[in-house]
Amino acid sequence: MRRLEIKDLNVNMTELLENRWALLTAADGEGCNPMTVSWGGIGRLWNLPVVTVYVRPQRYTKSLMDAEQYFSLTFLPEEMHEVAAFCGAKSGRDVDKVKECGLTVRRDERAPYFAEGELTFICRKVYEQDMAGECFVDPTVEEKNYPGKDYHRMYVGEILAVLEK
């Protein structure tokens, strides 16, 4: 993996998140748990390069994200789409997704990530907030996405490093 400057990144994040998804990973002691995400974004906020990701309260990864200061987003190659699908369908409470998928964990000094990734962001959590039903201006968005009122928690992470294969 080579390090890139964020200004040199030339990717379509909307396409990557929508079609390729990403593995959101936070540490759990010596281990880690990847969760597939397809909702998020990249940009600038508070004069920082940031990513935004969303995690539902019932997900095992939420407890890890709440406990940790650092996390990673890893985009796997297209031919590994089934791995991303598996990591989105199974819970880390029930299965060791890293072992089951044959992923190779690497660590920078802050967060775990996967050697198989084509692109990885190492991030420092700078903001988190639960979404709230009363904040939806368009009620049909809430009705469609939150029939159980299990609103996501939004995490904003400063991008500290960009790694590319």
N, CA, C and O of each residue as an XYZ file, in Angstrom:
660
protein
N       0.851     -1.183      0.000
C       0.000      0.000      0.000
C       0.890      1.237      0.000
O       1.888      1.302      0.718
N       0.525      2.184     -0.791
C       1.261      3.442     -0.786
C       0.355      4.541     -0.257
O      -0.864      4.508     -0.425
N       0.982      5.507      0.382
C       0.228      6.629      0.939
C       0.035      7.692     -0.132
O       0.945      8.003     -0.900
N      -1.167      8.237     -0.161
C      -1.506      9.326     -1.067
C      -1.851     10.557     -0.248
O      -2.274     10.454      0.903
N      -1.671     11.690     -0.836
C      -2.200     12.918     -0.256
C      -3.668     12.996     -0.659
O      -4.020     12.614     -1.775
N      -4.510     13.475      0.211
C      -5.936     13.560     -0.086
C      -6.187     14.378     -1.349
O      -7.122     14.089     -2.095
N      -5.371     15.385     -1.594
C      -5.544     16.226     -2.783
C      -5.258     15.467     -4.073
O      -5.695     15.886     -5.145
N      -4.529     14.352     -3.984
C      -4.197     13.553     -5.159
C      -5.195     12.431     -5.416
O      -5.052     11.688     -6.387
N      -6.192     12.301     -4.569
C      -7.193     11.257     -4.711
C      -8.110     11.587     -5.879
O      -8.701     12.666     -5.932
N      -8.222     10.659     -6.803
C      -9.032     10.884     -7.995
C     -10.018      9.724     -8.160
O      -9.858      8.876     -9.038
N     -11.046      9.704     -7.293
C     -12.048      8.647     -7.348
C     -13.435      9.263     -7.223
O     -13.596     10.373     -6.715
N     -14.414      8.537     -7.686
C     -15.806      8.935     -7.554
C     -16.358      8.229     -6.323
O     -16.740      7.061     -6.399
N     -16.405      8.922     -5.196
C     -16.840      8.311     -3.940
C     -18.300      7.864     -4.000
O     -18.657      6.852     -3.397
N     -19.135      8.591     -4.707
C     -20.530      8.181     -4.828
C     -20.612      6.821     -5.496
O     -21.351      5.949     -5.038
N     -19.869      6.631     -6.566
C     -19.860      5.347     -7.275
C     -19.281      4.252     -6.395
O     -19.817      3.144     -6.348
N     -18.199      4.550     -5.700
C     -17.578      3.543     -4.840
C     -18.530      3.086     -3.744
O     -18.689      1.884     -3.533
N     -19.160      4.010     -3.052
C     -20.068      3.639     -1.968
C     -21.318      2.934     -2.487
O     -21.777      1.958     -1.894
N     -21.860      3.425     -3.581
C     -23.101      2.851     -4.093
C     -22.902      1.461     -4.689
O     -23.723      0.570     -4.477
N     -21.819      1.277     -5.429
C     -21.636      0.031     -6.163
C     -20.618     -0.930     -5.559
O     -20.758     -2.144     -5.706
N     -19.620     -0.421     -4.898
C     -18.568     -1.294     -4.371
C     -18.672     -1.472     -2.872
O     -18.200     -2.473     -2.332
N     -19.277     -0.525     -2.199
C     -19.400     -0.523     -0.747
C     -18.024     -0.403     -0.097
O     -17.002     -0.414     -0.782
N     -18.007     -0.290      1.211
C     -16.740     -0.206      1.948
C     -16.874     -1.019      3.228
O     -17.975     -1.230      3.738
N     -15.743     -1.465      3.731
C     -15.719     -2.129      5.032
C     -15.309     -1.093      6.071
O     -14.178     -0.607      6.070
N     -16.240     -0.764      6.950
C     -15.988      0.115      8.085
C     -15.439     -0.765      9.195
O     -16.065     -1.754      9.575
N     -14.275     -0.409      9.713
C     -13.617     -1.283     10.681
C     -13.112     -0.487     11.871
O     -12.441      0.535     11.728
N     -13.454     -0.989     13.043
C     -12.917     -0.443     14.287
C     -12.347     -1.600     15.085
O     -12.775     -2.744     14.931
N     -11.390     -1.302     15.928
C     -10.713     -2.346     16.708
C     -11.582     -2.845     17.843
O     -12.489     -2.160     18.316
N     -11.278     -4.047     18.259
C     -11.919     -4.672     19.416
C     -10.799     -5.368     20.170
O     -10.606     -6.575     20.027
N     -10.065     -4.617     20.967
C      -8.878     -5.179     21.611
C      -7.862     -5.517     20.537
O      -7.420     -4.633     19.804
N      -7.485     -6.780     20.434
C      -6.534     -7.212     19.404
C      -7.212     -7.534     18.085
O      -6.562     -7.535     17.039
N      -8.517     -7.809     18.120
C      -9.238     -8.135     16.904
C      -9.880     -6.913     16.285
O      -9.637     -5.783     16.710
N     -10.700     -7.151     15.280
C     -11.442     -6.062     14.659
C     -12.687     -6.653     14.007
O     -12.791     -7.866     13.823
N     -13.614     -5.791     13.668
C     -14.858     -6.229     13.058
C     -15.177     -5.342     11.864
O     -15.357     -4.135     12.023
N     -15.252     -5.926     10.660
C     -15.645     -5.135      9.491
C     -17.156     -5.152      9.295
O     -17.790     -6.202      9.402
N     -17.724     -4.001      9.010
C     -19.137     -3.879      8.682
C     -19.251     -3.175      7.345
O     -18.597     -2.157      7.122
N     -20.062     -3.696      6.467
C     -20.237     -3.092      5.151
C     -21.084     -1.832      5.258
O     -22.125     -1.821      5.915
N     -20.623     -0.774      4.603
C     -21.389      0.470      4.531
C     -21.517      0.899      3.076
O     -20.606      0.715      2.269
N     -22.668      1.472      2.767
C     -22.866      2.050      1.437
C     -23.446      3.456      1.544
O     -23.613      4.141      0.535
N     -23.749      3.880      2.751
C     -24.202      5.244      2.987
C     -23.037      6.017      3.574
O     -22.420      5.579      4.545
N     -22.742      7.150      2.995
C     -21.658      7.967      3.512
C     -21.269      9.031      2.518
O     -21.951      9.259      1.519
N     -20.168      9.672      2.807
C     -19.688     10.711      1.918
C     -18.274     11.116      2.271
O     -17.707     10.695      3.280
N     -17.730     11.943      1.407
C     -16.388     12.476      1.598
C     -16.445     13.946      1.232
O     -17.180     14.344      0.329
N     -15.661     14.753      1.942
C     -15.639     16.174      1.628
C     -14.795     16.938      2.617
O     -13.874     16.394      3.227
N     -15.120     18.210      2.769
C     -14.425     19.067      3.724
C     -15.453     19.615      4.694
O     -16.538     20.049      4.305
N     -15.084     19.586      5.965
C     -15.936     20.120      7.020
C     -15.012     20.615      8.112
O     -14.053     19.928      8.464
N     -15.276     21.779      8.650
C     -14.441     22.360      9.706
C     -12.977     22.464      9.260
O     -12.059     22.289     10.061
N     -12.779     22.749      7.982
C     -11.440     22.880      7.386
C     -10.634     21.584      7.452
O      -9.404     21.615      7.463
N     -11.328     20.445      7.497
C     -10.683     19.139      7.538
C     -11.186     18.282      6.386
O     -12.346     18.402      5.991
N     -10.335     17.419      5.841
C     -10.843     16.405      4.908
C     -11.548     15.333      5.736
O     -10.962     14.800      6.678
N     -12.798     15.010      5.398
C     -13.574     14.102      6.241
C     -14.330     13.058      5.419
O     -14.593     13.233      4.229
N     -14.667     11.967      6.108
C     -15.662     11.010      5.636
C     -16.788     11.009      6.650
O     -16.589     11.287      7.832
N     -17.978     10.691      6.158
C     -19.134     10.552      7.024
C     -19.706      9.156      6.801
O     -19.927      8.740      5.664
N     -19.941      8.440      7.896
C     -20.532      7.103      7.823
C     -21.682      7.018      8.822
O     -21.767      7.810      9.761
N     -22.561      6.045      8.604
C     -23.771      5.913      9.401
C     -23.911      4.467      9.868
O     -23.744      3.534      9.082
N     -24.221      4.287     11.160
C     -24.324      2.953     11.738
C     -25.602      2.879     12.577
O     -25.861      3.749     13.409
N     -26.389      1.841     12.348
C     -27.620      1.640     13.118
C     -27.285      1.188     14.538
O     -26.239      0.579     14.761
N     -28.169      1.481     15.508
C     -27.861      1.185     16.911
C     -27.716     -0.303     17.220
O     -27.006     -0.658     18.160
N     -28.361     -1.177     16.463
C     -28.297     -2.597     16.762
C     -27.048     -3.279     16.206
O     -26.825     -4.460     16.471
N     -26.242     -2.562     15.450
C     -25.055     -3.174     14.857
C     -23.936     -3.293     15.892
O     -23.705     -2.381     16.686
N     -23.255     -4.423     15.868
C     -22.120     -4.670     16.759
C     -21.047     -3.593     16.562
O     -20.415     -3.159     17.525
N     -20.848     -3.173     15.336
C     -19.830     -2.167     15.026
C     -20.087     -0.851     15.753
O     -19.142     -0.117     16.042
N     -21.345     -0.539     16.054
C     -21.630      0.723     16.739
C     -20.923      0.787     18.089
O     -20.366      1.824     18.448
N     -20.942     -0.314     18.837
C     -20.264     -0.304     20.137
C     -18.759     -0.092     19.967
O     -18.126      0.566     20.793
N     -18.191     -0.645     18.903
C     -16.760     -0.444     18.645
C     -16.476      0.991     18.229
O     -15.504      1.594     18.682
N     -17.320      1.533     17.372
C     -17.142      2.925     16.937
C     -17.284      3.880     18.110
O     -16.552      4.866     18.198
N     -18.213      3.601     19.008
C     -18.405      4.470     20.167
C     -17.208      4.410     21.107
O     -16.879      5.404     21.755
N     -16.557      3.260     21.187
C     -15.449      3.068     22.130
C     -14.102      3.523     21.587
O     -13.184      3.801     22.358
N     -13.980      3.599     20.273
C     -12.680      3.877     19.662
C     -12.603      5.289     19.092
O     -13.615      5.885     18.724
N     -11.389      5.802     19.031
C     -11.166      7.121     18.446
C     -10.870      7.025     16.942
O     -11.111      7.978     16.201
N     -10.353      5.884     16.496
C      -9.937      5.718     15.096
C     -10.716      4.604     14.427
O     -11.160      3.661     15.081
N     -10.880      4.721     13.106
C     -11.522      3.687     12.308
C     -10.973      3.753     10.888
O     -10.293      4.708     10.511
N     -11.278      2.729     10.116
C     -10.860      2.722      8.714
C     -12.047      2.410      7.819
O     -13.033      1.807      8.243
N     -11.927      2.837      6.574
C     -12.853      2.473      5.500
C     -12.000      1.841      4.415
O     -11.097      2.486      3.880
N     -12.277      0.583      4.082
C     -11.511     -0.131      3.067
C     -12.423     -0.520      1.918
O     -13.471     -1.132      2.128
N     -12.024     -0.163      0.698
C     -12.756     -0.539     -0.504
C     -12.044     -1.728     -1.139
O     -10.884     -1.636     -1.539
N     -12.764     -2.846     -1.224
C     -12.211     -4.072     -1.798
C     -12.340     -4.042     -3.319
O     -13.142     -3.278     -3.856
N     -11.556     -4.869     -4.020
C     -11.721     -4.973     -5.476
C     -13.102     -5.540     -5.823
O     -13.723     -6.227     -5.013
N     -13.565     -5.244     -7.024
C     -14.892     -5.695     -7.456
C     -15.075     -7.194     -7.319
O     -16.165     -7.654     -6.978
N     -14.027     -7.963     -7.578
C     -14.154     -9.420     -7.520
C     -14.352     -9.937     -6.085
O     -14.605    -11.125     -5.888
N     -14.240     -9.063     -5.097
C     -14.470     -9.452     -3.704
C     -15.805     -8.914     -3.176
O     -15.985     -8.769     -1.967
N     -16.722     -8.624     -4.074
C     -18.016     -8.075     -3.677
C     -18.763     -9.015     -2.735
O     -19.484     -8.555     -1.850
N     -18.597    -10.326     -2.914
C     -19.280    -11.285     -2.038
C     -18.772    -11.188     -0.604
O     -19.516    -11.467      0.336
N     -17.507    -10.793     -0.427
C     -16.968    -10.587      0.922
C     -17.668     -9.403      1.576
O     -18.059     -9.472      2.741
N     -17.824     -8.319      0.826
C     -18.531     -7.149      1.356
C     -19.982     -7.501      1.678
O     -20.521     -7.052      2.689
N     -20.611     -8.301      0.825
C     -21.993     -8.719      1.076
C     -22.076     -9.548      2.362
O     -22.990     -9.350      3.163
N     -21.142    -10.464      2.565
C     -21.114    -11.297      3.767
C     -20.949    -10.423      5.014
O     -21.650    -10.606      6.009
N     -20.019     -9.478      4.946
C     -19.748     -8.613      6.113
C     -20.924     -7.692      6.426
O     -21.042     -7.203      7.549
N     -21.782     -7.453      5.459
C     -22.977     -6.660      5.705
C     -24.146     -7.478      6.211
O     -25.065     -6.942      6.831
N     -24.115     -8.784      5.948
C     -25.237     -9.653      6.306
C     -25.054    -10.352      7.651
O     -26.036    -10.754      8.275
N     -23.821    -10.500      8.099
C     -23.534    -11.232      9.344
C     -23.106    -10.266     10.434
O     -22.562     -9.197     10.158
N     -23.357    -10.657     11.671
C     -22.957     -9.831     12.805
C     -21.651    -10.332     13.396
O     -21.421    -11.537     13.494
N     -20.805     -9.403     13.786
C     -19.565     -9.738     14.478
C     -19.804    -10.335     15.854
O     -18.887    -10.902     16.448
N     -21.015    -10.219     16.367
C     -21.358    -10.878     17.630
C     -21.426    -12.391     17.455
O     -21.178    -13.149     18.393
N     -21.769    -12.825     16.224
C     -22.030    -14.236     15.960
C     -20.928    -14.953     15.189
O     -20.795    -16.173     15.284
N     -20.149    -14.214     14.438
C     -19.164    -14.839     13.564
C     -17.922    -13.957     13.453
O     -18.017    -12.730     13.490
N     -16.770    -14.586     13.320
C     -15.515    -13.875     13.072
C     -15.432    -13.640     11.561
O     -14.973    -14.501     10.812
N     -15.880    -12.470     11.133
C     -15.957    -12.175      9.705
C     -14.586    -12.143      9.044
O     -14.449    -12.535      7.885
N     -13.577    -11.685      9.763
C     -12.218    -11.641      9.215
C     -11.769    -13.059      8.859
O     -11.274    -13.302      7.758
N     -11.943    -13.979      9.785
C     -11.545    -15.374      9.568
C     -12.384    -16.021      8.470
O     -11.841    -16.661      7.570
N     -13.699    -15.858      8.541
C     -14.607    -16.479      7.572
C     -14.336    -16.014      6.140
O     -14.491    -16.787      5.194
N     -13.930    -14.748      5.982
C     -13.701    -14.191      4.647
C     -12.245    -14.296      4.204
O     -11.924    -13.961      3.064
N     -11.366    -14.755      5.082
C      -9.951    -14.860      4.732
C      -9.284    -13.516      4.524
O      -8.374    -13.393      3.705
N      -9.725    -12.510      5.254
C      -9.134    -11.174      5.133
C      -7.827    -11.093      5.924
O      -7.660    -11.754      6.949
N      -6.919    -10.277      5.425
C      -5.623    -10.072      6.066
C      -5.632     -8.718      6.759
O      -5.689     -7.677      6.105
N      -5.577     -8.738      8.080
C      -5.605     -7.496      8.843
C      -4.223     -6.865      8.858
O      -3.225     -7.524      9.149
N      -4.184     -5.597      8.544
C      -2.989     -4.773      8.689
C      -3.346     -3.670      9.672
O      -4.521     -3.351      9.855
N      -2.360     -3.102     10.286
C      -2.603     -2.001     11.218
C      -1.651     -0.861     10.915
O      -0.440     -1.047     10.792
N      -2.220      0.302     10.800
C      -1.341      1.450     10.882
C      -1.298      1.750     12.374
O      -1.882      0.990     13.147
N      -0.660      2.783     12.807
C      -0.529      2.998     14.253
C      -1.856      3.356     14.929
O      -1.927      3.445     16.154
N      -2.911      3.562     14.124
C      -4.173      4.006     14.702
C      -5.341      3.043     14.514
O      -6.149      2.879     15.428
N      -5.445      2.414     13.371
C      -6.640      1.601     13.093
C      -6.303      0.391     12.229
O      -5.369      0.436     11.429
N      -7.060     -0.684     12.390
C      -6.887     -1.841     11.510
C      -7.521     -1.572     10.144
O      -8.464     -0.790     10.024
N      -6.985     -2.231      9.123
C      -7.554     -2.191      7.772
C      -7.196     -3.505      7.090
O      -6.575     -4.370      7.708
N      -7.575     -3.667      5.826
C      -7.381     -4.953      5.158
C      -6.443     -4.830      3.962
O      -6.590     -3.950      3.114
N      -5.472     -5.744      3.923
C      -4.459     -5.745      2.865
C      -5.086     -5.933      1.488
O      -4.520     -5.490      0.488
N      -6.235     -6.574      1.423
C      -6.888     -6.840      0.135
C      -7.512     -5.590     -0.477
O      -7.889     -5.600     -1.649
N      -7.624     -4.532      0.288
C      -8.280     -3.314     -0.190
C      -7.506     -2.616     -1.291
O      -6.276     -2.643     -1.327
N      -8.256     -1.990     -2.189
C      -7.636     -1.169     -3.235
C      -7.448      0.266     -2.755
O      -6.557      0.978     -3.219
N      -8.294      0.677     -1.828
C      -8.243      2.041     -1.302
C      -8.705      1.994      0.146
O      -9.719      1.371      0.463
N      -7.959      2.653      1.022
C      -8.306      2.673      2.445
C      -8.135      4.076      2.996
O      -7.164      4.767      2.687
N      -9.093      4.484      3.815
C      -8.993      5.729      4.568
C      -8.792      5.376      6.032
O      -9.541      4.572      6.587
N      -7.794      5.968      6.655
C      -7.598      5.875      8.094
C      -8.137      7.179      8.673
O      -7.730      8.265      8.261
N      -9.056      7.065      9.632
C      -9.789      8.240     10.104
C      -9.775      8.357     11.619
O      -9.678      7.370     12.349
N      -9.876      9.603     12.061
C     -10.009      9.927     13.486
C     -11.397     10.505     13.692
O     -11.773     11.486     13.051
N     -12.140      9.902     14.572
C     -13.497     10.362     14.833
C     -13.443     11.769     15.432
O     -12.756     12.008     16.425
N     -14.183     12.698     14.810
C     -14.221     14.074     15.311
C     -15.626     14.508     15.727
O     -15.788     15.517     16.414
N     -16.646     13.743     15.311
C     -18.025     14.113     15.647
C     -18.906     12.888     15.514
O     -18.709     12.057     14.628
N     -19.880     12.784     16.404
C     -20.887     11.735     16.291
C     -22.195     12.276     16.822
O     -22.219     13.060     17.771
N     -23.287     11.848     16.199
C     -24.601     12.305     16.633
C     -25.653     11.327     16.135
O     -25.590     10.848     15.003
N     -26.622     11.040     17.001
C     -27.746     10.204     16.596
C     -28.689     11.014     15.724
O     -28.960     12.183     16.002
N     -29.183     10.387     14.675
C     -30.208     11.018     13.859
C     -31.517     10.982     14.643
O     -31.703     10.134     15.515
N     -32.417     11.904     14.329
C     -33.685     12.000     15.061
C     -34.846     12.178     14.092
O     -34.745     12.924     13.118
N     -35.940     11.491     14.365
C     -37.109     11.547     13.499
C     -37.640     12.944     13.280
O     -38.059     13.287     12.175
N     -37.626     13.751     14.324
C     -38.184     15.106     14.198
C     -37.355     16.019     13.296
O     -37.798     17.116     12.956
N     -36.182     15.589     12.911
C     -35.325     16.411     12.047
C     -35.575     16.174     10.556
O     -35.049     16.914      9.726
N     -36.360     15.167     10.204
C     -36.639     14.914      8.789
C     -37.600     15.958      8.258
O     -38.714     16.100      8.763
N     -37.177     16.679      7.252
C     -38.017     17.671      6.595
C     -39.007     16.971      5.672
O     -40.153     17.399      5.538
N     -38.555     15.891      5.039
C     -39.406     15.082      4.164
C     -39.784     13.817      4.928
O     -38.946     12.929      5.079
N     -41.000     13.708      5.408
C     -41.400     12.555      6.220
C     -41.357     11.231      5.464
O     -41.271     10.174      6.089
N     -41.415     11.265      4.141
C     -41.376     10.008      3.388
C     -40.008      9.340      3.488
O     -39.916      8.117      3.391
N     -38.944     10.121      3.680
C     -37.602      9.546      3.855
C     -37.566      8.756      5.159
O     -37.062      7.633      5.194
N     -38.094      9.333      6.213
C     -38.142      8.624      7.495
C     -39.010      7.373      7.396
O     -38.607      6.299      7.843
N     -40.196      7.505      6.813
C     -41.109      6.366      6.696
C     -40.479      5.209      5.936
O     -40.643      4.049      6.315
N     -39.768      5.520      4.879
C     -39.168      4.489      4.026
C     -37.972      3.816      4.702
O     -37.800      2.602      4.582
N     -37.155      4.578      5.399
C     -35.887      4.069      5.916
C     -35.889      3.703      7.396
O     -34.999      2.987      7.856
N     -36.876      4.183      8.145
C     -36.881      3.953      9.592
C     -38.255      3.528     10.111
O     -38.779      4.166     11.024
N     -38.846      2.482      9.565
C     -40.152      2.057     10.076
C     -40.068      1.600     11.535
O     -41.057      1.670     12.264
N     -38.881      1.128     11.964
C     -38.682      0.696     13.342
C     -38.096      1.772     14.229
O     -37.776      1.514     15.390
N     -37.949      2.978     13.698
C     -37.398      4.120     14.450
C     -35.969      3.846     14.957
O     -35.548      4.412     15.966
N     -35.235      2.982     14.255
C     -33.854      2.658     14.636
C     -32.884      3.554     13.859
O     -32.176      3.103     12.958
N     -32.876      4.811     14.230
C     -32.109      5.827     13.514
C     -30.609      5.579     13.620
O     -30.099      5.165     14.661
N     -29.926      5.840     12.523
C     -28.472      5.699     12.484
C     -27.793      6.702     13.408
O     -28.358      7.744     13.740
N     -26.584      6.375     13.812
C     -25.679      7.353     14.402
C     -24.730      7.776     13.275
O     -24.187      6.937     12.556
N     -24.547      9.071     13.140
C     -23.642      9.619     12.144
C     -22.280      9.833     12.796
O     -22.177     10.382     13.893
N     -21.238      9.388     12.097
C     -19.864      9.609     12.537
C     -19.145     10.400     11.455
O     -19.197     10.050     10.276
N     -18.477     11.463     11.865
C     -17.629     12.229     10.964
C     -16.199     11.957     11.390
O     -15.829     12.157     12.547
N     -15.397     11.497     10.431
C     -14.002     11.191     10.726
C     -13.055     12.006      9.875
O     -13.213     12.092      8.658
N     -12.073     12.602     10.521
C     -11.020     13.293      9.779
C     -10.167     12.246      9.072
O      -9.733     11.275      9.692
N      -9.926     12.439      7.788
C      -9.077     11.521      7.036
C      -7.626     11.842      7.361
O      -7.119     12.907      7.009
N      -6.971     10.915      8.032
C      -5.567     11.089      8.427
C      -4.601     10.505      7.411
O      -3.485     11.000      7.250
N      -5.029      9.450      6.725
C      -4.176      8.803      5.726
C      -5.051      8.172      4.655
O      -6.150      7.687      4.925
N      -4.533      8.192      3.437
C      -5.167      7.523      2.298
C      -4.152      6.502      1.790
O      -3.027      6.857      1.436
N      -4.556      5.234      1.756
C      -3.676      4.157      1.313
C      -4.251      3.573      0.027
O      -5.450      3.312     -0.064
N      -3.391      3.371     -0.960
C      -3.822      2.821     -2.240
C      -2.913      1.674     -2.635
O      -1.698      1.731     -2.442
N      -3.515      0.628     -3.192
C      -2.741     -0.523     -3.633
C      -2.031     -0.200     -4.930
O      -1.320     -1.046     -5.472
